[in-house]
Amino acid sequence: MILMAAALTALVVVLAVSYVHSLGILTRSLMSASTEMTPSLLDRIGSKVPFFGKRTALLAAKIERLKQSDNDHKTRYKILTENVAAAVILHESDGTILWCSPFTEVLTGFPLSEVYRAKETFLKTNVHEDDRETVERSLKIVATGEPFQCRYRFYHKSGMALWLETRTVPILDNSSDNYVALSISIDVTAQVMNQMQIEERNRDLNEFTYMISHDLKAPILTISGMLGILEDDEAVKSNTSLSEPLTYIRKATRRLQDLVTGVLELAKISASDRTLEPVALKEVLNEVLEDHRLQIEQSAATVTTIEELPVVLGNKTQLYQVFSNLIGNAIKYQRADRPLMVSVGTDKASSRRRTSITVSDNGRGITPDKIDTIFKPFNRAGEDTIEGTGVGLASVKKLVERLGGSIEVESQVDSGTSFTIELRRAPDV
């Protein structure tokens, strides 16, 4: 019995020693940088220590998957950097270039060998003189650990100045505690030049509009003044045959004055500020109603608004013009046989980022033949006997669109009109 116990103990010791020895082999193989851990090596270890057979097989399969994944990542990275139409550059915080994608050569015109050889002077030398401060500031910001995006001019090797847009993000260099930066640059020359041409055309158009409008004002005032003198002349007053022609001249002069005023109003909208900020529509409506209070009282109108009007992205002055025009039109085109009722409320918007506001009345309505033209300049929906320039609703549409919104109208003759304005909702603070 004692002999059997001793023999069993000896066997356990031998197996333990063998286990520990094999475990050491496996550990050294895993930890050694010079030993490549391959499935065949794991198979040999597993064959010597049966306990490891299943685990080594799983480990071998995992290593194989990691190798395949690594190869896949390398392949995708190569495809991305070699085919994307952008210069991908890895550089230090001072601008020293460590690596750049092949498209860098296409974008800049400089061979990659020259780019690497120039090191930190590549950017500083080839950036446009007026934009170097911008680029240097971006490098300083990135050095603090913050990403930065800027647009600047860069001299192509041919000497042509390109507009580049570069986004630079800091990344940690694993070999040290220092940050290096990854910059991705694209050519936006066509976009910038197109924008410049549009802005130049708009400036020319606005200058031309103002010039024409102001030049027309002087002769119109002269005609109007001379017409007044004729109308006050006793000889003219006594000649009834002149009454009708003078009335036509006065009417045409007034119409021409309205056209010039309308052109100036539209020109002012084109040149107005495009900056958007959160605006409480309730405050805007309160100001509009207060300014129209006398008109509302004289017309015995009732204007109702819901308590909770949304906060939108817009310009307070321009929104005031929009709602002032709509409320004013409702008063102007009310029916004589019933009290005017105007309501301002909200409706379902096209998306959660937008809000919809309706301004409805029970006025005269708009005839079907004019419903499609009411937003066009100098197209009036009402009678000529009602005062107006014909640019009110055209201005409303232009203002709403400048605020990133839209406007629609529904109307029925003798029943009323409803305008629906959709605007961008201000983000929650």
C-alpha positions in Angstrom: 0.0 0.0 0.0 2.8 2.4 1.0 4.6 1.4 -2.2 1.5 2.1 -4.3 1.1 5.5 -2.7 4.8 6.3 -3.3 4.5 5.3 -6.9 1.4 7.4 -7.4 3.0 10.4 -5.8 6.1 10.0 -8.0 3.8 9.9 -11.1 2.0 13.1 -10.0 5.3 14.8 -9.5 6.6 13.7 -12.9 3.4 15.0 -14.6 3.5 18.3 -12.7 7.1 18.8 -13.7 6.2 18.0 -17.3 3.3 20.4 -17.1 5.4 23.2 -15.7 8.2 22.6 -18.2 5.7 22.7 -21.1 4.1 25.8 -19.7 7.5 27.4 -19.6 8.1 26.6 -23.2 4.7 28.1 -24.1 5.2 31.2 -22.1 8.7 31.8 -23.4 7.4 31.3 -26.9 4.6 33.8 -26.4 6.9 36.4 -24.8 9.9 36.1 -27.1 10.0 38.8 -29.7 12.2 36.7 -31.9 10.0 33.6 -31.9 7.1 33.6 -34.3 4.1 32.0 -32.8 2.7 29.7 -35.5 0.0 27.1 -35.4 2.6 24.4 -36.1 4.5 25.4 -32.9 1.4 25.4 -30.9 0.5 21.9 -32.3 3.9 20.6 -31.2 3.4 22.0 -27.7 -0.2 20.6 -27.6 1.1 17.2 -28.7 3.5 17.1 -25.8 1.0 18.2 -23.2 -2.4 16.8 -24.0 -4.0 19.2 -21.5 -3.1 22.0 -23.8 -4.4 20.4 -27.0 -7.8 22.1 -27.2 -6.5 25.5 -25.9 -3.6 25.6 -28.3 -5.9 24.9 -31.2 -8.1 27.8 -30.2 -5.1 30.1 -29.7 -3.7 29.1 -33.1 -7.1 29.9 -34.7 -7.2 33.2 -33.0 -3.7 34.1 -34.1 -4.6 33.2 -37.7 -7.7 35.4 -37.5 -5.6 38.3 -36.1 -3.1 37.9 -38.9 -5.8 37.9 -41.5 -7.4 40.9 -39.9 -4.1 42.7 -39.9 -3.6 42.0 -43.6 -7.1 43.2 -44.4 -6.5 46.4 -42.5 -3.2 47.0 -44.4 -4.9 46.3 -47.7 -7.8 48.7 -47.0 -5.4 51.3 -45.7 -3.3 51.1 -48.9 -6.4 51.3 -51.1 -7.7 54.3 -49.1 -4.4 56.3 -49.1 -3.6 55.5 -52.7 -7.0 56.3 -54.2 -8.6 59.0 -52.1 -8.5 62.4 -53.8 -6.8 64.1 -50.8 -3.3 64.6 -49.5 -3.0 62.6 -46.3 0.1 63.8 -44.3 1.5 62.7 -41.0 3.7 65.4 -39.5 5.1 66.7 -36.3 3.7 69.8 -34.5 6.3 72.0 -36.1 5.3 70.9 -39.6 8.1 68.3 -40.2 6.6 65.7 -42.5 6.9 62.1 -41.5 4.8 60.5 -44.1 2.4 61.5 -46.9 0.0 59.7 -49.2 0.8 59.3 -53.0 -1.9 61.8 -53.9 0.1 64.5 -52.2 2.3 64.5 -55.3 -0.8 65.0 -57.5 -2.2 67.7 -55.4 0.9 69.8 -54.9 2.9 68.9 -58.0 6.0 68.2 -55.9 7.6 64.7 -56.0 7.4 62.9 -52.7 11.2 62.9 -52.5 11.2 66.7 -52.5 8.4 66.8 -49.9 10.3 64.5 -47.5 13.5 66.3 -48.1 12.0 69.7 -47.4 10.8 68.5 -43.9 9.3 71.4 -41.9 9.9 74.0 -44.6 7.6 72.4 -47.1 4.4 74.0 -45.8 6.0 77.3 -44.7 7.7 77.8 -48.1 4.7 77.0 -50.3 1.8 78.5 -48.5 0.7 81.9 -49.8 2.3 84.8 -48.0 -1.1 86.2 -46.8 -2.2 82.9 -45.4 1.0 81.7 -43.6 -0.2 83.2 -40.3 -3.4 81.1 -40.6 -1.5 77.9 -41.1 1.0 78.6 -38.3 -1.9 79.3 -36.0 -3.5 76.0 -36.9 -0.3 74.1 -36.1 -0.1 75.9 -32.7 -3.7 74.9 -31.9 -3.1 71.3 -32.9 0.0 71.2 -30.7 -2.3 71.9 -27.7 -4.3 68.7 -28.5 -7.2 70.4 -30.4 -8.3 69.6 -34.0 -8.4 72.5 -36.4 -9.7 73.2 -39.9 -8.7 76.0 -42.2 -8.8 77.2 -45.8 -5.7 78.8 -47.4 -3.8 79.3 -50.7 -1.0 77.0 -51.6 1.5 77.4 -54.4 1.5 74.4 -56.8 4.9 73.5 -58.2 3.8 75.0 -61.4 3.4 78.4 -59.6 -0.4 78.4 -59.7 -2.1 79.3 -56.4 -4.6 76.6 -55.3 -7.2 76.9 -52.5 -6.8 74.0 -50.1 -9.0 73.1 -47.1 -7.1 71.1 -44.5 -8.4 69.4 -41.4 -5.7 68.6 -38.9 -6.1 66.3 -35.8 -3.6 65.5 -33.2 -2.7 61.8 -32.6 -0.4 60.3 -30.0 2.9 58.9 -31.2 3.2 55.5 -29.5 7.0 55.7 -29.6 7.0 58.8 -27.4 4.8 61.0 -25.3 4.7 63.7 -28.0 1.8 64.4 -30.3 2.0 64.2 -34.0 -0.6 65.5 -36.4 -2.6 64.0 -39.2 -3.7 66.4 -41.9 -6.1 65.7 -44.7 -6.1 68.3 -47.5 -8.5 68.7 -50.5 -8.5 71.1 -53.4 -11.4 73.6 -53.1 -10.2 76.0 -55.7 -13.2 75.6 -58.0 -15.6 76.0 -55.1 -13.9 79.1 -53.8 -13.7 80.7 -57.3 -17.3 80.0 -58.0 -18.3 81.5 -54.7 -16.2 84.6 -55.4 -17.9 85.0 -58.8 -21.4 84.7 -57.3 -20.5 87.3 -54.6 -19.1 89.6 -57.3 -22.2 89.3 -59.5 -24.4 89.9 -56.4 -22.4 93.1 -55.6 -22.6 94.3 -59.2 -26.4 93.6 -59.3 -27.0 95.4 -56.0 -25.0 98.4 -57.1 -26.8 98.5 -60.5 -30.2 98.2 -58.7 -29.4 101.0 -56.3 -28.0 103.2 -59.1 -31.0 102.7 -61.4 -33.5 103.2 -58.5 -31.9 106.4 -57.3 -31.4 107.7 -60.8 -35.1 107.1 -61.5 -36.3 108.8 -58.3 -35.1 112.3 -59.4 -37.1 112.5 -62.7 -40.2 110.9 -61.0 -40.1 113.5 -58.3 -39.8 116.2 -61.0 -42.8 114.8 -62.9 -44.8 114.6 -59.7 -43.9 118.2 -58.8 -44.8 119.6 -62.2 -48.0 117.6 -62.2 -49.0 119.2 -58.9 -48.4 122.7 -60.3 -50.6 121.9 -63.3 -53.3 120.5 -61.1 -53.3 123.7 -59.0 -53.4 126.0 -62.0 -56.8 127.7 -62.4 -56.7 127.5 -66.2 -56.2 123.7 -66.0 -58.9 123.3 -63.4 -61.4 125.1 -65.6 -60.6 122.9 -68.6 -62.5 119.7 -67.9 -60.9 118.0 -70.9 -57.6 117.9 -69.0 -59.0 116.3 -65.9 -58.9 112.7 -67.2 -55.4 112.9 -68.7 -54.0 114.4 -65.6 -55.6 111.6 -63.5 -53.9 109.0 -65.7 -50.6 110.8 -65.4 -50.9 111.0 -61.6 -51.8 107.3 -61.4 -48.9 106.3 -63.7 -46.5 108.4 -61.7 -47.6 106.9 -58.4 -47.3 103.4 -59.9 -43.7 104.2 -61.1 -42.9 105.4 -57.6 -44.2 102.2 -56.1 -42.0 100.2 -58.5 -38.9 102.1 -57.6 -39.7 101.6 -53.9 -40.3 97.9 -54.4 -37.0 97.5 -56.3 -35.1 99.2 -53.4 -36.9 97.0 -50.8 -35.9 93.8 -52.7 -32.3 95.0 -53.1 -32.1 95.7 -49.3 -33.2 92.1 -48.6 -30.4 90.7 -50.9 -27.8 92.8 -49.0 -29.2 92.1 -45.6 -27.3 90.2 -42.9 -27.4 86.4 -43.1 -26.4 85.8 -39.5 -28.8 83.5 -37.7 -29.5 83.3 -34.0 -32.3 81.9 -31.7 -35.3 84.1 -31.9 -38.5 83.8 -29.8 -41.4 84.1 -32.2 -43.7 85.1 -29.3 -41.6 88.3 -28.8 -41.7 89.1 -32.5 -45.5 88.7 -32.7 -46.0 90.8 -29.7 -44.0 93.7 -31.3 -45.9 93.3 -34.6 -49.3 93.4 -32.9 -48.3 96.4 -30.8 -47.2 98.3 -33.9 -50.4 97.4 -35.7 -52.6 98.0 -32.7 -54.2 101.2 -34.2 -55.0 99.4 -37.5 -56.4 96.4 -35.7 -58.7 98.7 -33.6 -59.9 100.7 -36.5 -60.7 97.6 -38.5 -62.4 96.0 -35.5 -60.2 92.9 -36.1 -59.5 90.1 -33.6 -56.0 88.6 -33.7 -55.4 85.4 -31.7 -52.1 83.7 -31.1 -51.2 80.5 -29.2 -49.4 80.9 -26.0 -46.4 78.7 -26.8 -44.8 79.8 -30.1 -41.5 78.1 -30.9 -38.0 79.6 -30.8 -36.4 79.5 -34.3 -33.1 80.1 -35.9 -33.4 83.5 -37.7 -33.0 87.2 -37.7 -35.4 89.2 -35.5 -35.7 92.1 -37.8 -36.4 90.0 -40.9 -38.9 87.8 -39.0 -40.6 91.0 -37.9 -40.9 92.1 -41.6 -42.4 88.7 -42.5 -45.2 88.7 -39.9 -45.8 92.4 -40.1 -46.4 92.0 -43.8 -48.8 89.1 -43.4 -50.8 90.7 -40.6 -50.9 94.0 -42.5 -52.2 92.2 -45.7 -54.9 90.4 -43.6 -56.1 93.8 -42.4 -55.8 95.4 -45.9 -57.8 92.7 -47.6 -60.6 92.0 -45.1 -64.2 91.7 -46.1 -66.5 94.6 -45.3 -69.5 92.3 -44.4 -67.9 90.5 -41.5 -65.4 91.1 -38.6 -61.9 90.2 -39.5 -60.5 87.2 -37.6 -56.7 86.5 -37.8 -55.1 83.5 -36.1 -51.4 82.6 -35.6 -50.6 79.0 -34.6 -48.4 76.1 -35.3 -48.8 73.1 -37.6 -47.0 69.8 -38.1 -43.5 70.4 -39.6 -41.7 68.2 -42.1 -39.1 67.1 -39.6 -38.2 67.5 -35.9 -35.5 70.0 -36.7 -38.1 72.4 -38.2 -41.2 74.1 -37.0 -44.3 75.3 -38.9 -46.3 78.5 -38.2 -49.6 79.4 -39.8 -51.1 82.8 -40.3 -54.8 82.5 -41.3 -57.6 85.0 -41.9 -61.2 85.1 -43.0 -60.7 87.9 -45.5 -61.4 88.1 -49.3 -59.2 85.3 -50.3 -57.2 85.0 -53.5 -58.6 84.0 -56.9 -57.2 80.7 -58.4 -55.7 82.6 -61.4 -53.5 84.7 -59.1 -52.5 82.1 -56.4 -49.4 81.0 -58.4 -48.1 84.5 -58.9 -48.6 86.2 -55.5 -44.9 85.6 -54.5 -43.6 87.2 -57.7 -42.5 90.8 -57.6 -45.0 93.4 -58.8 -47.8 90.8 -59.1 -50.7 91.9 -56.9 -53.5 89.7 -55.8 -55.8 92.5 -54.8 -57.6 95.3 -56.6 -55.6 98.3 -57.9 -57.7 100.5 -55.7 -56.0 99.1 -52.6 -52.7 100.8 -51.9 -49.5 98.6 -52.3 -46.2 98.2 -54.2 -46.7 94.6 -55.3 -43.5 93.4 -53.6 -44.8 92.6 -50.1 -45.3 88.9 -50.5 -42.3 88.6 -52.8 -40.2 90.1 -50.0 -41.8 87.7 -47.5 -40.8 84.7 -49.6 -37.3 86.0 -50.1 -36.8 86.7 -46.4 -38.1 83.3 -45.4 -35.8 81.5 -47.9 -32.8 83.5 -46.6 -33.6 82.2 -43.2 -33.5 78.6 -44.5 -37.3 78.2 -44.5 -40.2 78.0 -46.9 -43.7 79.4 -47.3 -46.9 78.1 -48.9 -50.3 79.5 -49.3 -53.9 78.1 -49.4 -56.8 80.4 -50.2 -60.4 80.3 -51.1 -62.3 83.3 -52.5 -64.6 84.9 -49.9 -63.5 82.5 -47.2 -59.9 83.5 -46.4 -56.2 82.8 -46.8 -53.7 80.7 -44.8 -50.0 81.2 -45.1 -47.8 78.3 -43.7 -44.2 79.2 -42.9 -41.6 76.5 -42.1 -38.4 77.6 -40.3 -35.5 75.9 -38.6 -36.0 75.2 -35.0 -33.4 76.6 -32.6 -31.4 73.8 -30.9 -32.1 73.3 -27.2 -29.6 75.0 -25.0 
